[in-house]
Amino acid sequence: MLALTAGLLLSPLPWATGHSPTAPAKSQTQLQLFDSHIKHIVVVVLENHAFDNEFGTYCQAKGKYCPSTVVGYPAGLCAPLNPSSASACVKPWPFTRANWTITQPMLHDQVSSLSAWNNSSDNNFYLDERSGLDPFGYYSGSTVPTYWDLAEEYGLGDNFFSSTLSYSLPNHWFLVAGQAPPISEQFGFGDRTGGFAGNASDRATYYREANNTTSVEDLLLHHPSVSWKYYDYALQPNLTDAQNISAGPGHLGSAIDYWNPQAGKYESYGHLLRKHFVWNPTFFQDAAAGNLPQLSWVIPFHLESDHPPANVTTAESWLASVVDAVESSPNWNSTALFVTWDDYGGWYDQVAPPLLNGTSLSFRVPLLVISPYTPAGTVDSSQGYFESLLHLMEVREKLGCITPRDCYAPLPLGFFNFSMRPRAPLAFSTNATGATYPMALQAPDAPWQAVPFSVSSYFANDHGDGADVD
């Protein structure tokens, strides 16, 4: 059996011996139901927003549109401005269309993240960010109505964390690999706002480490019957290193693409894998034709990514188009769509990240879950993190797993009620500037009490290996 060493991550498991731990009997039923009902898993990754920044004031009390409450800003919250002075604090404040003040990305590299986190105190955002009171601004149903409408109509996870206290690149690695090349997390490789700042030596180190980092594409390479696509761009093996780097992160051909870490792996350019990396708009064609693969990762273009200081309505409109494409697809009744944000982007969140095997996760990010088996207003407070989505893909397709981080990640199955009839598709406005919250509940469900799904017994006791990664 797989053994865990306290405080350490073991070497990646080779594909031939990789395995996913067997779920305890009490969890098997939900896993089996998921397996029989869901044939297509779609993961959408947006950029740079903490949970409280988007949903800190969502469903703080039960009501017509809120069958469950959310762990957001507690009453009377005053966020600390100085770790050495408990009296110096600021109340989080609401953005409006008139007072949006962010003009550039805030600091969110490894140095900034560790400093803001401050050994689980979460009390150094103001001094570390050096962005005035911007980190404490938040959105509401009037400023991000599409996000709130999606939560109202489907599911929201309020105990879901990005994986590493750093910026985009390593967090995207954890999404697909349960680990990241060490240099990708270090200050100096990514600049203070998450842009590229590495020199030629750093790039060489990154390429070497990236090629030695096992990811989900290695598992899939040996499971050719599993269909999958990474909807971002087509990899370009004929570009020189200089051309790749000059293209910059997030652009066609960049070998150091922060949102497609597998672009740094040489094998991705071979004929067996390259065909799986496709241009973003292809997703809409595949959905319309009923040709969604079993596994999909959908990465937006930069201006549609929700990355500050881009206009949030652009990202909302794009996300609504993705949701509408899935719901209008012939594949709708067998699809689960997961939407998350890759890192906190410098925004304040009042929940300290938990420790995992002695290492802190990063700050909370939203998790939206859209499926025909997700009752309206579902809130799941079961703990999860990026490797939970990776693990779900691995379990669903029987791929095995890579590291203890993904092998033992809790599965996000508390969003589903498979005893209900599949919900009819809904229509979300792709013009976010005209969207409003709350959207009228279009398809009320039969009364159903959500029971958070837990795989806490995954963490050791049911495997006889003495592991404990709580």
C-alpha positions as CSV (number, residue, x, y, z in Angstrom):
1,M,0.0,0.0,0.0
2,L,1.0,3.6,-0.5
3,A,2.8,5.1,2.5
4,L,3.0,8.7,3.5
5,T,5.9,10.3,5.2
6,A,5.0,13.3,7.5
7,G,5.8,16.6,6.0
8,L,7.0,15.1,2.7
9,L,5.5,14.3,-0.7
10,L,6.8,11.1,-2.1
11,S,8.1,10.6,-5.7
12,P,5.4,10.3,-8.3
13,L,4.0,6.9,-8.8
14,P,4.8,5.3,-12.2
15,W,1.8,4.8,-14.4
16,A,2.0,1.1,-14.3
17,T,1.8,0.9,-10.5
18,G,-0.2,4.0,-9.9
19,H,-3.5,3.4,-8.1
20,S,-6.3,5.2,-6.5
21,P,-7.1,3.9,-2.9
22,T,-10.3,2.0,-2.6
23,A,-13.1,4.0,-1.1
24,P,-14.7,2.8,2.1
25,A,-17.9,0.9,1.7
26,K,-20.1,3.8,2.9
27,S,-18.7,5.9,0.1
28,Q,-18.9,3.3,-2.6
29,T,-22.6,3.9,-3.3
30,Q,-22.1,7.6,-4.2
31,L,-19.1,6.8,-6.2
32,Q,-21.0,4.1,-8.1
33,L,-23.9,6.5,-8.7
34,F,-21.5,9.1,-10.0
35,D,-19.9,6.6,-12.3
36,S,-23.2,5.4,-13.7
37,H,-24.7,8.9,-14.2
38,I,-21.8,11.1,-15.1
39,K,-19.8,10.4,-18.3
40,H,-18.3,13.8,-18.9
41,I,-16.3,15.9,-16.4
42,V,-15.6,19.5,-17.4
43,V,-13.2,21.7,-15.3
44,V,-13.1,25.4,-16.0
45,V,-10.4,27.5,-14.4
46,L,-10.7,31.2,-14.0
47,E,-8.2,33.6,-12.4
48,N,-7.2,35.3,-9.2
49,H,-10.1,35.7,-6.9
50,A,-10.5,34.5,-3.3
51,F,-13.8,33.1,-2.0
52,D,-14.7,36.0,0.2
53,N,-13.9,38.5,-2.7
54,E,-16.7,36.8,-4.8
55,F,-19.0,35.2,-2.2
56,G,-18.2,36.7,1.2
57,T,-21.8,38.1,1.5
58,Y,-23.7,35.4,-0.4
59,C,-26.5,33.6,1.4
60,Q,-25.6,34.7,4.9
61,A,-29.1,33.7,6.0
62,K,-31.6,31.2,4.8
63,G,-34.4,32.4,2.5
64,K,-36.2,31.8,-0.8
65,Y,-33.0,31.7,-2.8
66,C,-30.8,30.4,0.0
67,P,-31.8,26.9,1.3
68,S,-28.4,26.8,3.0
69,T,-26.1,29.4,4.5
70,V,-22.5,30.0,3.3
71,V,-19.3,30.5,5.4
72,G,-18.6,34.1,4.3
73,Y,-17.8,37.2,6.2
74,P,-18.9,36.8,9.9
75,A,-21.0,39.6,11.4
76,G,-18.9,42.5,12.5
77,L,-15.7,41.4,10.7
78,C,-12.9,43.9,10.9
79,A,-9.9,42.7,9.0
80,P,-6.5,43.4,10.5
81,L,-4.3,46.0,9.0
82,N,-1.2,45.3,11.1
83,P,-0.3,42.0,12.7
84,S,1.2,43.8,15.7
85,S,-2.0,45.9,16.4
86,A,-5.3,44.2,17.0
87,S,-7.1,47.5,17.0
88,A,-6.0,48.5,13.5
89,C,-8.5,47.0,11.2
90,V,-10.8,47.7,8.2
91,K,-14.3,46.4,7.4
92,P,-14.5,44.7,4.0
93,W,-16.2,47.1,1.6
94,P,-18.4,46.5,-1.4
95,F,-17.4,47.3,-5.0
96,T,-19.8,49.1,-7.2
97,R,-19.7,49.8,-10.9
98,A,-18.7,53.4,-9.9
99,N,-15.9,52.7,-7.4
100,W,-13.9,49.8,-9.0
101,T,-10.4,50.9,-8.2
102,I,-8.1,48.0,-9.2
103,T,-5.9,49.3,-12.0
104,Q,-3.2,46.5,-11.9
105,P,-2.8,43.0,-10.5
106,M,-2.1,42.8,-6.8
107,L,0.9,40.9,-5.4
108,H,0.3,37.1,-5.2
109,D,3.6,35.3,-5.6
110,Q,5.0,32.9,-3.1
111,V,6.6,35.6,-1.0
112,S,3.4,37.6,-0.8
113,S,1.2,34.6,-0.1
114,L,3.4,33.4,2.7
115,S,3.5,36.9,4.1
116,A,-0.2,37.5,4.0
117,W,-0.9,34.0,5.4
118,N,1.6,34.8,8.3
119,N,1.7,31.3,9.8
120,S,-2.1,30.8,9.6
121,S,-2.9,34.2,11.1
122,D,-4.2,35.7,7.8
123,N,-3.4,39.1,9.2
124,N,-0.8,40.7,6.9
125,F,-2.7,41.4,3.6
126,Y,-2.6,45.1,4.0
127,L,1.1,45.5,4.7
128,D,2.1,42.8,2.3
129,E,-0.1,43.8,-0.7
130,R,0.8,47.5,-0.6
131,S,-2.4,48.1,-2.5
132,G,-4.3,50.3,0.0
133,L,-7.7,48.9,0.9
134,D,-8.2,47.1,-2.4
135,P,-7.6,43.6,-1.0
136,F,-10.6,44.1,1.2
137,G,-13.0,45.0,-1.5
138,Y,-15.7,42.4,-2.4
139,Y,-18.4,41.8,-5.0
140,S,-22.1,41.1,-4.5
141,G,-25.1,40.0,-6.3
142,S,-25.3,43.4,-8.1
143,T,-21.6,43.3,-9.3
144,V,-21.2,39.6,-10.1
145,P,-24.8,38.6,-10.7
146,T,-23.9,35.7,-13.0
147,Y,-21.7,34.0,-10.5
148,W,-24.3,34.4,-7.8
149,D,-27.1,33.1,-10.1
150,L,-25.0,30.0,-10.9
151,A,-24.6,29.4,-7.2
152,E,-28.3,30.0,-6.6
153,E,-29.4,27.6,-9.4
154,Y,-26.7,24.9,-8.7
155,G,-24.0,24.3,-6.2
156,L,-21.3,26.3,-4.3
157,G,-18.4,24.9,-2.3
158,D,-17.3,27.2,0.6
159,N,-14.5,25.1,2.0
160,F,-12.4,24.7,-1.2
161,F,-8.8,25.8,-1.4
162,S,-6.2,26.4,-4.0
163,S,-3.2,24.1,-3.5
164,T,-0.1,26.1,-2.9
165,L,0.7,29.5,-1.4
166,S,1.8,31.0,-4.7
167,Y,0.7,32.3,-8.1
168,S,-0.9,30.7,-11.2
169,L,1.7,28.4,-12.6
170,P,2.3,26.1,-9.7
171,N,-1.4,26.0,-8.8
172,H,-2.3,24.9,-12.4
173,W,0.4,22.2,-12.0
174,F,-1.4,20.9,-8.9
175,L,-4.7,20.8,-10.8
176,V,-3.2,18.3,-13.3
177,A,-0.4,16.7,-11.4
178,G,-0.8,17.0,-7.6
179,Q,2.6,18.6,-7.5
180,A,4.6,21.3,-9.2
181,P,8.2,21.8,-10.4
182,P,10.0,23.4,-7.4
183,I,11.3,26.3,-9.3
184,S,7.8,27.2,-10.5
185,E,6.8,28.2,-6.9
186,Q,9.9,30.4,-6.2
187,F,10.0,34.1,-6.2
188,G,12.1,35.3,-9.1
189,F,10.7,32.8,-11.6
190,G,7.3,34.4,-11.3
191,D,7.3,38.1,-10.6
192,R,5.4,39.7,-7.7
193,T,2.2,39.9,-9.7
194,G,2.5,36.5,-11.3
195,G,4.2,37.5,-14.6
196,F,7.3,35.9,-16.0
197,A,10.6,37.1,-14.5
198,G,12.9,34.2,-15.1
199,N,16.2,34.2,-16.9
200,A,17.7,31.7,-19.3
201,S,19.0,29.6,-16.4
202,D,15.7,29.5,-14.7
203,R,14.0,28.5,-17.9
204,A,16.4,25.6,-18.4
205,T,15.8,24.4,-14.8
206,Y,12.0,24.7,-15.3
207,Y,12.0,22.7,-18.5
208,R,14.1,20.0,-16.8
209,E,11.9,19.9,-13.7
210,A,8.7,20.1,-15.8
211,N,9.7,17.1,-17.9
212,N,10.4,15.1,-14.7
213,T,7.0,16.0,-13.3
214,T,4.4,13.3,-13.8
215,S,1.0,14.7,-14.7
216,V,-2.4,13.4,-15.7
217,E,-1.3,13.3,-19.3
218,D,1.1,10.6,-18.4
219,L,-1.7,8.5,-16.9
220,L,-3.9,9.2,-19.9
221,L,-1.1,8.3,-22.3
222,H,-1.4,4.7,-21.1
223,H,-5.2,4.8,-21.2
224,P,-5.9,5.5,-24.9
225,S,-9.5,4.6,-24.6
226,V,-10.2,7.6,-22.4
227,S,-11.2,10.7,-24.5
228,W,-9.9,14.0,-23.2
229,K,-9.1,17.5,-24.4
230,Y,-7.3,20.5,-22.9
231,Y,-9.2,23.4,-24.5
232,D,-6.6,26.2,-24.5
233,Y,-4.5,26.3,-27.7
234,A,-2.7,23.9,-30.1
235,L,0.8,23.3,-29.0
236,Q,3.4,24.5,-31.5
237,P,6.6,22.3,-31.5
238,N,8.2,24.2,-34.4
239,L,8.7,27.4,-32.4
240,T,12.1,28.1,-31.0
241,D,12.7,28.7,-27.3
242,A,13.0,32.5,-28.0
243,Q,9.7,32.5,-29.9
244,N,8.0,30.6,-27.1
245,I,9.2,32.9,-24.4
246,S,8.5,36.1,-26.4
247,A,5.0,34.9,-26.9
248,G,4.5,35.2,-23.1
249,P,2.4,33.2,-20.7
250,G,-1.2,32.7,-21.9
251,H,-0.4,33.0,-25.6
252,L,-0.1,30.6,-28.4
253,G,3.1,28.6,-28.3
254,S,4.5,29.6,-24.9
255,A,6.4,26.7,-23.3
256,I,6.1,28.5,-20.0
257,D,2.3,29.0,-20.1
258,Y,1.0,29.6,-16.6
259,W,-2.4,28.2,-17.5
260,N,-1.2,25.2,-19.4
261,P,1.7,23.7,-17.4
262,Q,1.9,20.7,-19.7
263,A,3.2,23.0,-22.4
264,G,6.5,22.7,-20.6
265,K,6.7,18.9,-21.1
266,Y,8.4,17.7,-24.2
267,E,6.1,14.7,-24.6
268,S,3.1,17.1,-25.0
269,Y,4.4,17.9,-28.5
270,G,4.4,14.3,-29.7
271,H,1.6,13.0,-32.0
272,L,0.0,10.9,-29.2
273,L,-0.6,13.9,-26.9
274,R,-0.5,17.0,-29.1
275,K,-3.8,16.2,-30.6
276,H,-5.5,16.6,-27.2
277,F,-4.5,20.2,-26.8
278,V,-6.9,22.2,-28.9
279,W,-8.0,25.8,-29.5
280,N,-10.4,27.1,-26.9
281,P,-13.5,27.7,-29.2
282,T,-13.4,24.0,-30.2
283,F,-15.2,23.3,-26.9
284,F,-18.3,25.0,-28.1
285,Q,-18.3,23.0,-31.3
286,D,-17.8,19.7,-29.4
287,A,-20.6,20.5,-27.0
288,A,-23.0,21.4,-29.7
289,A,-22.3,18.2,-31.6
290,G,-22.6,16.0,-28.5
291,N,-18.9,15.2,-28.7
292,L,-17.7,16.2,-25.3
293,P,-14.8,14.0,-24.3
294,Q,-14.8,12.1,-21.0
295,L,-12.4,14.7,-19.5
296,S,-12.2,18.4,-20.4
297,W,-10.2,21.3,-19.1
298,V,-11.4,24.6,-20.4
299,I,-9.1,27.6,-20.1
300,P,-10.3,31.1,-21.1
301,F,-8.4,33.6,-23.1
302,H,-6.7,36.2,-21.0
303,L,-9.4,39.0,-21.2
304,E,-12.1,36.4,-20.4
305,S,-10.2,34.9,-17.5
306,D,-11.4,37.2,-14.6
307,H,-7.7,38.2,-14.0
308,P,-7.7,41.6,-12.4
309,P,-7.8,44.3,-13.6
310,A,-9.9,43.0,-16.5
311,N,-13.6,43.8,-16.4
312,V,-15.4,41.0,-14.4
313,T,-18.4,41.1,-16.7
314,T,-16.3,39.8,-19.6
315,A,-15.4,36.7,-17.6
316,E,-19.0,36.3,-16.4
317,S,-20.3,36.5,-20.0
318,W,-17.8,33.9,-21.2
319,L,-18.6,31.6,-18.3
320,A,-22.3,31.9,-19.0
321,S,-21.6,30.9,-22.7
322,V,-19.7,27.8,-21.4
323,V,-22.5,26.8,-19.1
324,D,-25.1,27.4,-21.8
325,A,-23.1,25.3,-24.2
326,V,-23.0,22.4,-21.8
327,E,-26.7,22.7,-20.9
328,S,-27.7,22.8,-24.6
329,S,-25.5,19.9,-25.5
330,P,-26.8,16.4,-26.2
331,N,-24.3,15.4,-23.4
332,W,-26.0,17.5,-20.7
333,N,-27.7,14.7,-18.8
334,S,-24.4,13.0,-18.2
335,T,-22.1,16.0,-17.6
336,A,-20.7,17.6,-14.4
337,L,-19.1,21.1,-14.8
338,F,-16.8,22.3,-12.1
339,V,-15.7,26.0,-12.1
340,T,-12.9,27.4,-9.9
341,W,-10.3,30.1,-9.7
342,D,-6.6,29.3,-9.7
343,D,-5.4,31.5,-6.9
344,Y,-6.4,34.2,-4.5
345,G,-4.9,37.1,-6.6
346,G,-4.0,39.1,-3.5
347,W,-7.6,39.4,-2.2
348,Y,-8.4,38.9,1.5
349,D,-10.1,35.8,2.7
350,Q,-10.9,35.4,6.4
351,V,-10.6,31.6,6.6
352,A,-7.0,30.4,7.3
353,P,-5.9,27.6,4.9
354,P,-5.7,24.2,6.6
355,L,-2.5,22.2,6.8
356,L,-2.2,19.1,4.7
357,N,0.5,16.7,5.8
358,G,2.3,19.5,7.5
359,T,2.1,21.9,4.6
360,S,-0.4,24.7,4.2
361,L,-2.9,24.8,1.4
362,S,-3.5,28.2,-0.1
363,F,-6.4,30.6,0.4
364,R,-10.0,29.6,-0.3
365,V,-11.3,30.0,-3.9
366,P,-14.9,29.5,-5.1
367,L,-16.0,26.2,-6.5
368,L,-19.2,26.2,-8.6
369,V,-20.7,22.9,-9.6
370,I,-23.3,22.7,-12.4
371,S,-25.0,19.4,-13.3
372,P,-28.4,18.0,-13.9
373,Y,-28.2,16.2,-10.6
374,T,-27.2,19.3,-8.5
375,P,-30.3,20.7,-6.6
376,A,-30.7,24.5,-6.7
377,G,-29.0,26.3,-3.8
378,T,-26.7,23.4,-2.8
379,V,-23.9,24.4,-0.5
380,D,-21.2,21.9,0.3
381,S,-18.9,22.7,3.1
382,S,-16.8,19.5,2.8
383,Q,-13.2,20.4,2.6
384,G,-11.6,20.1,-0.9
385,Y,-8.8,21.5,-2.9
386,F,-7.5,21.3,-6.5
387,E,-6.4,17.7,-6.3
388,S,-10.0,16.8,-5.4
389,L,-10.9,17.5,-9.0
390,L,-7.9,15.6,-10.3
391,H,-8.7,12.7,-8.1
392,L,-12.3,12.6,-9.3
393,M,-11.1,12.4,-12.9
394,E,-8.7,9.6,-11.9
395,V,-11.4,7.6,-10.1
396,R,-14.0,8.1,-12.7
397,E,-11.7,6.8,-15.5
398,K,-9.7,4.3,-13.4
399,L,-6.5,6.0,-14.2
400,G,-4.6,5.4,-11.0
401,C,-3.0,8.4,-9.3
402,I,0.3,10.3,-9.1
403,T,1.1,11.6,-5.6
404,P,-0.3,11.3,-2.1
405,R,-1.9,14.7,-2.7
406,D,-4.2,13.5,-5.4
407,C,-4.4,9.8,-4.3
408,Y,-6.0,10.8,-1.0
409,A,-7.8,14.1,-1.9
410,P,-11.4,14.2,-0.8
411,L,-13.9,13.8,-3.6
412,P,-16.4,16.6,-4.4
413,L,-19.5,14.4,-4.4
414,G,-21.6,16.2,-2.0
415,F,-23.1,18.4,-4.8
416,F,-25.0,15.5,-6.3
417,N,-28.4,13.9,-5.6
418,F,-28.7,11.0,-8.0
419,S,-32.2,10.1,-6.8
420,M,-33.6,13.1,-8.6
421,R,-34.6,13.3,-12.2
422,P,-32.1,15.2,-14.4
423,R,-32.8,18.9,-14.3
424,A,-33.9,20.6,-17.5
425,P,-31.3,23.1,-19.0
426,L,-31.5,26.7,-17.8
427,A,-30.6,29.8,-19.7
428,F,-28.0,32.2,-18.4
429,S,-27.5,35.6,-19.9
430,T,-24.3,35.9,-21.9
431,N,-24.5,39.7,-21.5
432,A,-23.4,40.0,-17.9
433,T,-23.8,43.8,-17.9
434,G,-27.6,43.1,-18.2
435,A,-27.7,40.2,-15.7
436,T,-29.4,40.5,-12.4
437,Y,-29.4,38.6,-9.1
438,P,-31.5,36.8,-8.0
439,M,-32.5,35.1,-11.2
440,A,-36.0,33.6,-10.9
441,L,-35.7,30.0,-9.9
442,Q,-36.5,28.4,-13.2
443,A,-36.7,24.7,-12.3
444,P,-37.7,24.2,-8.6
445,D,-36.6,20.8,-7.3
446,A,-38.5,18.5,-5.0
447,P,-37.4,19.2,-1.4
448,W,-34.0,17.6,-0.7
449,Q,-31.6,18.0,2.2
450,A,-28.0,18.1,1.1
451,V,-25.8,15.8,3.1
452,P,-22.1,16.7,2.7
453,F,-20.1,13.8,1.2
454,S,-17.1,12.9,3.2
455,V,-14.2,10.6,2.5
456,S,-12.3,11.4,5.8
457,S,-11.7,7.7,6.2
458,Y,-9.6,7.9,3.0
459,F,-7.0,9.5,5.2
460,A,-5.5,6.3,6.6
461,N,-7.7,4.2,8.7
462,D,-9.4,2.2,5.9
463,H,-6.0,1.5,4.2
464,G,-3.9,-0.1,6.9
465,D,-0.9,2.1,6.2
466,G,-1.0,4.3,9.2
467,A,-1.2,7.4,7.1
468,D,-2.6,10.6,8.5
469,V,-2.8,13.7,6.3
470,D,-5.5,15.6,8.1
